Amino acid sequence: MDIGQAIRVMLAKRQLSQAKLAAMVEVTRPYMCSLCNNERVPSFGLLERICEALECKVSELIAEGER
């Protein structure tokens, strides 16, 4: 599962930057970058906040990560 790639795909679909998403979910831009590069794994709570900001369900993000 590639959560980082899934986040990047959803960012592109929503035309958002990593910096904007980071601000929306209240994490630093470097932390968001590390999530998008699969250097870190988000907690479930953070994953929920990311999905809320990206206007998608957690299941959709996970499914995107499995493609």
C-alpha positions as CSV (number, residue, x, y, z in Angstrom):
1,M,0.0,0.0,0.0
2,D,1.4,3.4,-1.0
3,I,-0.4,6.0,1.1
4,G,2.0,8.7,0.0
5,Q,1.3,8.1,-3.7
6,A,-2.4,8.1,-2.9
7,I,-2.1,11.5,-1.1
8,R,-0.2,12.9,-4.1
9,V,-2.8,11.7,-6.5
10,M,-5.6,13.2,-4.5
11,L,-3.7,16.5,-4.1
12,A,-3.4,16.7,-7.9
13,K,-7.1,15.9,-8.4
14,R,-8.0,18.7,-5.9
15,Q,-5.3,21.0,-7.2
16,L,-3.9,21.5,-3.8
17,S,-0.2,21.8,-2.7
18,Q,1.4,19.8,0.1
19,A,1.9,23.0,1.9
20,K,-1.8,23.9,1.7
21,L,-2.9,20.4,2.9
22,A,-0.4,20.6,5.7
23,A,-1.9,23.8,6.9
24,M,-5.4,22.4,6.6
25,V,-4.6,19.4,8.8
26,E,-2.3,21.3,11.1
27,V,1.0,19.6,10.5
28,T,4.2,21.1,9.1
29,R,5.0,21.1,5.4
30,P,8.1,18.9,6.0
31,Y,6.0,16.4,7.9
32,M,3.5,16.3,5.0
33,C,6.4,15.9,2.6
34,S,7.6,12.9,4.6
35,L,4.1,11.4,4.5
36,C,3.9,11.8,0.7
37,N,7.3,10.2,0.3
38,N,6.4,7.3,2.5
39,E,9.0,8.1,5.0
40,R,6.3,8.2,7.8
41,V,3.0,6.6,8.3
42,P,0.1,8.8,9.4
43,S,-1.9,7.9,12.5
44,F,-5.5,7.0,11.8
45,G,-6.6,10.4,13.3
46,L,-4.3,12.2,10.9
47,L,-5.5,10.0,8.0
48,E,-9.1,11.0,8.8
49,R,-8.1,14.7,8.8
50,I,-6.3,14.4,5.5
51,C,-9.3,12.7,4.0
52,E,-11.6,15.3,5.3
53,A,-9.4,18.0,3.8
54,L,-9.2,16.1,0.5
55,E,-13.0,15.5,0.5
56,C,-12.7,11.8,0.2
57,K,-13.3,8.7,2.4
58,V,-10.4,6.9,4.1
59,S,-11.4,3.8,2.1
60,E,-11.0,5.8,-1.2
61,L,-7.6,6.9,-0.2
62,I,-6.5,3.4,0.8
63,A,-8.0,2.0,-2.5
64,E,-6.0,4.6,-4.4
65,G,-2.9,3.5,-2.5
66,E,-3.4,-0.1,-3.6
67,R,-3.5,0.7,-7.3
